[in-house]
C-alpha cells in the first residue's frame, strides 16, 4: 500500500485570528515530522487533516480523495491525539475492536486485526484489562493500537511516545518505522529525540504556512555544531531555522 498526502493552500481562522494562511505540503511514504513554534498552527493543521476542523479554503488529498469536504474518511486515516481520552470502564480488546468497527474493518477479519494491533504494541497481555486499571504508558500503547488496527493509508500521531519508558519508546518507534515503509506517517512532537530517530523528513510550520520542508539530515547544518550552545546539532540547527523564519519557541 502506498500513499501520497497533499495539503493544498489551507486557510483557517478562529474569528479574526488566522491560524493557517495558505499551508501547502506534500507528504510521501515514510515518517514526516511536523515542527514549528508554539502557536504556529500545528494543532489546527492536524485537525483539518483528520476532519475535526473544516478549512475555509483549500484541500487535503489522500491517495486522490479529498478528505476536507466533510465526508467520513475513517478508513483512510489513523489518528492518535496527545493524551487521548479513553473510556475507563471499557476493556482493552473491546476498545480496539470498536475502533476497528468505526474504521470499516470487516467483521470477518476484525478479531485478527485487533490481535495484530495489540501484538505490535506488545499489549496482548492487557486485552482483558479495563482502561482505568492501566498505567499512562499502557494507555498510550492501547491508543496506538486503535490508530493502526484498520491499516490506514495515513497515520497521524501527536506526541506518540509521551508517557512511555525507554524500552516502550524504542518499541513504539520500531512499530512506527515499520508501518511507514509503504505509507505516510505524520509525527507531531516536541521531542527532538523522536524526530532524529524516526523522521525521514520534516516540515516546519511558521505563521500558518509550511516554510521549510526537506530531509531531516539536511536540517542539521554544519554551522550548528561546535558553537558552544547546549543541545544536539539537530536542536541547534532547528533553533537557528526558526529564528531565520521569524518564529520563536
N, C-alpha and C positions, 0 to 999 in steps of 0.2 A: 504494500500500500504506500503510495507516495502522495505528497500534498504540497500545494503552494497556497500561501495565505497572502492576500493583498489588502492593504489598508489604503483606501483612496480618498484623499482630500477630506478627512473627517473634521467636522466642526461641532462643537457642543458648548452650550453656555448654561450657567446657573444664574438665571436672572440676567443682570447686566455684565456679570463676570464671565469672560470667555475662558474655558478650560482647555479646549482643543481649537487650534487655529490653522486648520489645513494639514493635519497629520497624514503623512503618506509613508508607506513602508511595505516592503515585500519580504516575506519570511519563507525560507525553504526548509527541507528536512534537516534535522539536527536540533541542537539546543541553542536558542537565541535568548539572550538576556535583555530585558528592558530596564534601562537605568535612567536616572535623572534626579535632580534635587527635589526636596520636598516641595509640594505644590506645583510641580511641573505638569501634572495631568496624567500621571501613570495609572492611577486608580480609575479615572474616567475613561481612559483608552481601553483598559481591560473590560470595564462594564459595557462599553459599546461593542467590543468584540464578542462578548458572551451573551449579548442580548438583554442585559439588565438596564441599559440606557439606550435610547434611540437618538442618534446624531441628528442635528438639524440639517446637515448636508454631508454627503459622502457615502461611501460604501465599505463594507467588509466582505471580501470574497474568499470563500474556502472551496478549493477544488472546483471553481467555476460557479459556485452557488452564492448568491447574495444573502447573507445572514443578518443584514442590518435593516431588513424590511419588516421586522416584527413577526415573521413566521417562525414556528418552532424549528429548532435545528439541534435538538439534544443529541441526536445520533452522530452528529459531526463533531461535537465539542465535548471535551472533558475539562472540567474546571474545579480546582481545589483552592478556595479562598484562604486567606490568612485567618487563623483561629476560627475554623468552620464550626457552626452551631450544629451539634449532633444531638438527636433526641436521647436523653439519658436512660429511658426505660427500654429502648429498643435493643435487641440482641444484634451483635455484630453481623452475623450471617444474614439476618433479615434486613438490616440496613443496606448492606451491599447488594442484596437481591432486589431491594426496592429501587436502588439506583440503576441497576441493570434494566428493570422494567420501565422506568421513566425514560431511559435512553433507547428503548426499542429493541432490546435483546429478545430474541425469540424464546418462548417458554421451553422449547426442546433443548436449548443449549444454555439456559440460564444457570443451572446448577454448576456446570463445568466452568462457565465464565466466572462465577463467584469463587469457586475453588482456586482457579488460576490467579485471580486478582489477589486474593488473600495469601496465596502461596508466594507470589512475587514480593509481597510486602512482609513476609515472614510473620503473618498474623493468623495462620490457620489455628493455632492453639488458643486464639481469642474468640473463635467463631461462636461459641455458646455463651460468651460473657455479655453482660449488659453494658452499654456505653458508660453509664455512670460509675462503673467499677474500674474503669481504665485510667491509667496514668496519662499525662499530657502527651508523652511520646507515643504511647499505644494508640491514642485517639488520632494522632497525626498519621500514623501508618494506615489506620482504617479509612481515614479521609482520602488518602492517596489511592487506596483500593477502590473506593467509589468513583474516583476520577478515571481509572483505567479499565474498569470492568467491561465496558462496551467497546473497547478497542477503537477509540475515537480517531478522527483524522487530524485533529488539532488538540493538544493538551496544554492548558494554561495553568500555571502553578504560581501562587502568590506566597512567597516565603515558605517553601515546602519542607525545609529541614529544621525550622524553628521548633524547639522542644525535643529534638532527638539527641540522644547521646552520641558520642563519636562513632561507635560501631554502627548504630542505626543510620546515622547520617551517611556513612560510606555505602551502606546497603541501598539506601534511597537513591543515592547518586548513581549506583550501578543500574537500578531499575529505570531511572530516568534516561540514562545514556542508551540503554538497550531499546527502550521504547522509541527513542529519537532517531534510530538508524534509518528508518524509512518514512518518517513523518515529522512535521514541525512540533517542537515543544517550546513554548514561550515561558520564560522564567523571569518573574519579577521578585527581586530580593535586595536587601541591604547588606547581605553577607557577601563581601567581595571574594571570600574563600570559595563559596559555591560557584561564583561566576568564573573564577580562574580554573577550577577543576572541571566544570561542567560545560560551559558555554563555548560553542564554536564561533559565534558571532555576537555582536552587541548592537543595540540601538539606543541612542541617548536622546531622551525627550527633554527639551528645554522650551519654556514658554509655549507649550501646547503643540509643538511640532517636533518631529524627529530631525535633529540637526546633526547627528553623526550616526553612521552605520558602517560596519565593516568587521573583519575578523578580529576576534579577541586578541590575538597575538600582535596585531598592528597597533592596538591601543597602548601597549607597553613600549613607549618610545625610549630610545637610549638616554635622552636627557633627563628621564625621570629617575634614574638610578645614581647613587653616589652623591646626592646633593645635601646629605645631612638630615633630611626630614625623616620622621618616623613613618612606618608603614611599608608595605611591599612596593616594588616598582609599578605594579598594576594600579595600586591605590593612589600613588603619587601621580601617575600618568592620567588617571581618571580625574583627579582633583584639578590638574592643570587644564584638562579639556573643558571641564565645567566652567572654570574661570574664563577661559578663552571664548566660550559661547555666551558669556554674560549671565550665567546662572550662579547659584550659591547653594551649598549644602546647609 
